[in-house]
Amino acid sequence: MARVSLIEERDHPELEKLTSKIRGGRGGRMLNIYRMLLHSPALAERWLDQVSAVRWQTDLDGKLREIVIIRVGMLNRVEYVVKAHVPMHALREGLTPEQCEALADWQASPLFDDAQRAALAYADSMTQQIQVPEAIFAKLKDYYTEKQIVELTVLIGTYNMHTRVLQALEIDAEAPAAAK
């Protein structure tokens, strides 16, 4: 159960413009994270803009994006992200259920190519140690442009923020019918 109340749209008609923007950016859905963020409309709007930019306005391919997002969710023990991203995004981007499961122990799995492994090592390092060893960073340069490295870094950082807010405030994943 969430540590703060989740805003009910019907009780806040003054937020209609913002809730419409959120729904428009989230396929018509009002996710619990936004219901919490609506306590601070300015933050809710900027959050939407940030998450939308790192997810939809980069040169990173969808598979890579979802691999990294799910891995950060797993590392930070935030089931919300895994529950939301595997069925709604990862599978649609072409990941297999086996790959999604293998992210928990990707180092031992043959299901990821070298470029994906470099990104996963980077995500692990950024999430767990913050300081990234030079060898891990150098490996990224074998597969990604500087622009993609910046985008990947901001994606990982954004989802570390995202998962830590979800975890601290104990925001649960919404039931499929409730998200509409």
C-alpha atoms as a printed R data frame, in Angstrom:
    type eleno elety resid chain resno       x       y       z
1   ATOM     1    CA   MET     A     1   0.000   0.000   0.000
2   ATOM     2    CA   ALA     A     2   1.309   3.422  -0.947
3   ATOM     3    CA   ARG     A     3   2.750   5.626   1.768
4   ATOM     4    CA   VAL     A     4   1.026   8.660   0.271
5   ATOM     5    CA   SER     A     5  -2.458   8.825  -1.159
6   ATOM     6    CA   LEU     A     6  -3.001   8.351  -4.860
7   ATOM     7    CA   ILE     A     7  -4.868  11.244  -6.427
8   ATOM     8    CA   GLU     A     8  -8.275  10.452  -7.895
9   ATOM     9    CA   GLU     A     9  -8.775  12.427 -11.094
10  ATOM    10    CA   ARG     A    10 -12.491  12.891 -10.480
11  ATOM    11    CA   ASP     A    11 -11.718  14.727  -7.229
12  ATOM    12    CA   HIS     A    12  -9.390  17.210  -8.929
13  ATOM    13    CA   PRO     A    13 -10.974  18.742 -12.038
14  ATOM    14    CA   GLU     A    14  -8.348  21.503 -11.901
15  ATOM    15    CA   LEU     A    15  -5.794  18.890 -13.007
16  ATOM    16    CA   GLU     A    16  -7.702  17.868 -16.140
17  ATOM    17    CA   LYS     A    17  -5.252  19.431 -18.604
18  ATOM    18    CA   LEU     A    18  -2.314  17.693 -16.946
19  ATOM    19    CA   THR     A    19  -4.081  14.352 -16.511
20  ATOM    20    CA   SER     A    20  -5.034  14.450 -20.192
21  ATOM    21    CA   LYS     A    21  -1.384  15.055 -21.091
22  ATOM    22    CA   ILE     A    22  -0.304  12.168 -18.873
23  ATOM    23    CA   ARG     A    23  -2.910   9.838 -20.357
24  ATOM    24    CA   GLY     A    24  -1.881  10.944 -23.853
25  ATOM    25    CA   GLY     A    25   1.739  10.104 -23.113
26  ATOM    26    CA   ARG     A    26   0.876   6.766 -21.521
27  ATOM    27    CA   GLY     A    27  -1.513   5.225 -24.019
28  ATOM    28    CA   GLY     A    28  -4.651   6.447 -22.260
29  ATOM    29    CA   ARG     A    29  -3.559   5.000 -18.926
30  ATOM    30    CA   MET     A    30  -3.209   6.742 -15.562
31  ATOM    31    CA   LEU     A    31  -0.448   4.900 -13.778
32  ATOM    32    CA   ASN     A    32  -0.119   4.909 -10.005
33  ATOM    33    CA   ILE     A    33   3.221   6.688 -10.200
34  ATOM    34    CA   TYR     A    34   1.446   9.658 -11.797
35  ATOM    35    CA   ARG     A    35  -1.454   9.463  -9.357
36  ATOM    36    CA   MET     A    36   1.143   9.928  -6.615
37  ATOM    37    CA   LEU     A    37   3.065  12.630  -8.482
38  ATOM    38    CA   LEU     A    38  -0.120  14.647  -9.022
39  ATOM    39    CA   HIS     A    39   0.312  15.875  -5.442
40  ATOM    40    CA   SER     A    40   2.888  18.146  -7.109
41  ATOM    41    CA   PRO     A    41   1.578  18.950 -10.599
42  ATOM    42    CA   ALA     A    42   4.800  20.648 -11.721
43  ATOM    43    CA   LEU     A    43   6.835  17.569 -10.798
44  ATOM    44    CA   ALA     A    44   4.303  15.252 -12.429
45  ATOM    45    CA   GLU     A    45   4.533  17.152 -15.690
46  ATOM    46    CA   ARG     A    46   8.346  17.303 -15.715
47  ATOM    47    CA   TRP     A    47   8.541  13.621 -14.762
48  ATOM    48    CA   LEU     A    48   6.354  12.749 -17.741
49  ATOM    49    CA   ASP     A    49   8.528  14.876 -20.021
50  ATOM    50    CA   GLN     A    50  11.760  13.296 -18.733
51  ATOM    51    CA   VAL     A    51  10.554   9.703 -18.920
52  ATOM    52    CA   SER     A    52   9.004  10.280 -22.344
53  ATOM    53    CA   ALA     A    53  12.240  11.777 -23.668
54  ATOM    54    CA   VAL     A    54  14.471   8.935 -22.479
55  ATOM    55    CA   ARG     A    55  12.071   6.305 -23.718
56  ATOM    56    CA   TRP     A    56  10.875   7.640 -27.054
57  ATOM    57    CA   GLN     A    57  13.231  10.388 -28.240
58  ATOM    58    CA   THR     A    58  16.626   8.695 -28.378
59  ATOM    59    CA   ASP     A    59  18.642   6.616 -30.813
60  ATOM    60    CA   LEU     A    60  18.516   3.579 -28.512
61  ATOM    61    CA   ASP     A    61  16.613   0.639 -29.943
62  ATOM    62    CA   GLY     A    62  13.562  -0.592 -28.075
63  ATOM    63    CA   LYS     A    63  15.058  -3.921 -27.058
64  ATOM    64    CA   LEU     A    64  18.083  -2.278 -25.477
65  ATOM    65    CA   ARG     A    65  15.939   0.317 -23.738
66  ATOM    66    CA   GLU     A    66  13.705  -2.328 -22.165
67  ATOM    67    CA   ILE     A    67  16.606  -4.593 -21.210
68  ATOM    68    CA   VAL     A    68  18.178  -1.741 -19.269
69  ATOM    69    CA   ILE     A    69  14.935  -0.534 -17.664
70  ATOM    70    CA   ILE     A    70  14.005  -4.025 -16.470
71  ATOM    71    CA   ARG     A    71  17.516  -4.696 -15.194
72  ATOM    72    CA   VAL     A    72  17.524  -1.467 -13.145
73  ATOM    73    CA   GLY     A    73  14.116  -2.444 -11.747
74  ATOM    74    CA   MET     A    74  15.455  -5.867 -10.776
75  ATOM    75    CA   LEU     A    75  18.602  -4.471  -9.176
76  ATOM    76    CA   ASN     A    76  16.583  -2.014  -7.106
77  ATOM    77    CA   ARG     A    77  14.020  -4.713  -6.237
78  ATOM    78    CA   VAL     A    78  11.103  -2.785  -7.700
79  ATOM    79    CA   GLU     A    79   8.548  -5.289  -8.947
80  ATOM    80    CA   TYR     A    80   6.410  -2.421 -10.315
81  ATOM    81    CA   VAL     A    81   8.877  -1.838 -13.149
82  ATOM    82    CA   VAL     A    82   9.210  -5.507 -14.044
83  ATOM    83    CA   LYS     A    83   5.437  -6.049 -13.967
84  ATOM    84    CA   ALA     A    84   4.816  -2.971 -16.080
85  ATOM    85    CA   HIS     A    85   7.607  -3.319 -18.616
86  ATOM    86    CA   VAL     A    86   7.759  -7.018 -19.442
87  ATOM    87    CA   PRO     A    87   4.213  -7.449 -20.801
88  ATOM    88    CA   MET     A    88   3.580  -3.876 -21.932
89  ATOM    89    CA   HIS     A    89   6.891  -2.998 -23.555
90  ATOM    90    CA   ALA     A    90   9.662  -5.613 -23.571
91  ATOM    91    CA   LEU     A    91   7.729  -8.333 -25.367
92  ATOM    92    CA   ARG     A    92   6.376  -5.802 -27.853
93  ATOM    93    CA   GLU     A    93   9.921  -4.646 -28.589
94  ATOM    94    CA   GLY     A    94  10.931  -8.198 -29.475
95  ATOM    95    CA   LEU     A    95  12.416  -9.547 -26.265
96  ATOM    96    CA   THR     A    96  11.447 -13.101 -25.442
97  ATOM    97    CA   PRO     A    97  10.001 -14.161 -22.084
98  ATOM    98    CA   GLU     A    98  13.207 -16.170 -21.618
99  ATOM    99    CA   GLN     A    99  15.359 -13.075 -22.109
100 ATOM   100    CA   CYS     A   100  13.251 -11.127 -19.626
101 ATOM   101    CA   GLU     A   101  13.701 -13.869 -17.033
102 ATOM   102    CA   ALA     A   102  17.408 -14.200 -17.809
103 ATOM   103    CA   LEU     A   103  18.022 -10.546 -16.946
104 ATOM   104    CA   ALA     A   104  18.178 -11.565 -13.281
105 ATOM   105    CA   ASP     A   105  21.449 -13.406 -14.047
106 ATOM   106    CA   TRP     A   106  22.399 -12.051 -17.457
107 ATOM   107    CA   GLN     A   107  26.119 -12.772 -17.017
108 ATOM   108    CA   ALA     A   108  25.410 -16.522 -17.076
109 ATOM   109    CA   SER     A   109  22.954 -16.337 -19.966
110 ATOM   110    CA   PRO     A   110  23.760 -16.860 -23.655
111 ATOM   111    CA   LEU     A   111  20.618 -14.906 -24.634
112 ATOM   112    CA   PHE     A   112  22.288 -11.488 -24.893
113 ATOM   113    CA   ASP     A   113  24.695 -10.255 -27.550
114 ATOM   114    CA   ASP     A   114  27.958  -8.456 -26.793
115 ATOM   115    CA   ALA     A   115  26.472  -4.970 -27.221
116 ATOM   116    CA   GLN     A   116  23.621  -5.787 -24.836
117 ATOM   117    CA   ARG     A   117  26.088  -7.284 -22.360
118 ATOM   118    CA   ALA     A   118  28.156  -4.092 -22.423
119 ATOM   119    CA   ALA     A   119  25.037  -2.035 -21.686
120 ATOM   120    CA   LEU     A   120  23.967  -4.420 -18.915
121 ATOM   121    CA   ALA     A   121  27.396  -4.238 -17.268
122 ATOM   122    CA   TYR     A   122  27.150  -0.446 -17.455
123 ATOM   123    CA   ALA     A   123  23.646  -0.454 -15.939
124 ATOM   124    CA   ASP     A   124  24.809  -2.764 -13.151
125 ATOM   125    CA   SER     A   125  27.794  -0.576 -12.388
126 ATOM   126    CA   MET     A   126  25.847   2.702 -12.448
127 ATOM   127    CA   THR     A   127  23.128   1.237 -10.253
128 ATOM   128    CA   GLN     A   128  25.203  -0.703  -7.752
129 ATOM   129    CA   GLN     A   129  28.487   1.204  -7.449
130 ATOM   130    CA   ILE     A   130  27.705   4.546  -9.102
131 ATOM   131    CA   GLN     A   131  31.385   4.842 -10.116
132 ATOM   132    CA   VAL     A   132  31.849   3.079 -13.444
133 ATOM   133    CA   PRO     A   133  35.186   1.299 -13.948
134 ATOM   134    CA   GLU     A   134  37.092   2.385 -17.043
135 ATOM   135    CA   ALA     A   135  37.014  -1.143 -18.523
136 ATOM   136    CA   ILE     A   136  33.203  -1.202 -18.458
137 ATOM   137    CA   PHE     A   137  32.968   2.261 -19.988
138 ATOM   138    CA   ALA     A   138  35.554   1.444 -22.656
139 ATOM   139    CA   LYS     A   139  33.515  -1.607 -23.702
140 ATOM   140    CA   LEU     A   140  30.501   0.649 -24.370
141 ATOM   141    CA   LYS     A   141  32.554   2.563 -26.927
142 ATOM   142    CA   ASP     A   142  32.968  -0.645 -28.928
143 ATOM   143    CA   TYR     A   143  29.223  -0.722 -29.633
144 ATOM   144    CA   TYR     A   144  27.673   2.700 -29.096
145 ATOM   145    CA   THR     A   145  28.173   6.244 -30.349
146 ATOM   146    CA   GLU     A   146  28.837   9.037 -27.881
147 ATOM   147    CA   LYS     A   147  25.249  10.186 -28.352
148 ATOM   148    CA   GLN     A   148  23.962   6.706 -27.539
149 ATOM   149    CA   ILE     A   149  26.240   6.498 -24.485
150 ATOM   150    CA   VAL     A   150  24.832   9.783 -23.194
151 ATOM   151    CA   GLU     A   151  21.288   8.563 -23.874
152 ATOM   152    CA   LEU     A   152  21.974   5.216 -22.212
153 ATOM   153    CA   THR     A   153  23.495   6.952 -19.181
154 ATOM   154    CA   VAL     A   154  20.503   9.260 -18.782
155 ATOM   155    CA   LEU     A   155  18.093   6.331 -19.271
156 ATOM   156    CA   ILE     A   156  19.813   4.352 -16.510
157 ATOM   157    CA   GLY     A   157  19.947   7.397 -14.237
158 ATOM   158    CA   THR     A   158  16.291   8.208 -14.873
159 ATOM   159    CA   TYR     A   159  15.155   4.692 -14.048
160 ATOM   160    CA   ASN     A   160  17.294   4.648 -10.917
161 ATOM   161    CA   MET     A   161  15.418   7.786  -9.856
162 ATOM   162    CA   HIS     A   162  12.130   6.253 -10.939
163 ATOM   163    CA   THR     A   163  12.639   2.985  -9.063
164 ATOM   164    CA   ARG     A   164  13.868   4.680  -5.905
165 ATOM   165    CA   VAL     A   165  10.834   6.940  -5.736
166 ATOM   166    CA   LEU     A   166   8.542   3.943  -6.309
167 ATOM   167    CA   GLN     A   167  10.342   1.971  -3.604
168 ATOM   168    CA   ALA     A   168  10.506   4.779  -1.012
169 ATOM   169    CA   LEU     A   169   6.804   5.588  -1.358
170 ATOM   170    CA   GLU     A   170   5.769   1.939  -1.803
171 ATOM   171    CA   ILE     A   171   3.813   2.603  -4.979
172 ATOM   172    CA   ASP     A   172   2.285  -0.650  -6.217
173 ATOM   173    CA   ALA     A   173   1.708  -1.597  -9.819
174 ATOM   174    CA   GLU     A   174  -1.840  -0.970 -10.887
175 ATOM   175    CA   ALA     A   175  -4.204  -3.772 -11.761
176 ATOM   176    CA   PRO     A   176  -4.640  -3.954 -15.560
177 ATOM   177    CA   ALA     A   177  -8.263  -2.768 -15.452
178 ATOM   178    CA   ALA     A   178  -7.480   0.034 -12.982
179 ATOM   179    CA   ALA     A   179  -4.804   1.543 -15.204
180 ATOM   180    CA   LYS     A   180  -7.288   2.576 -17.878
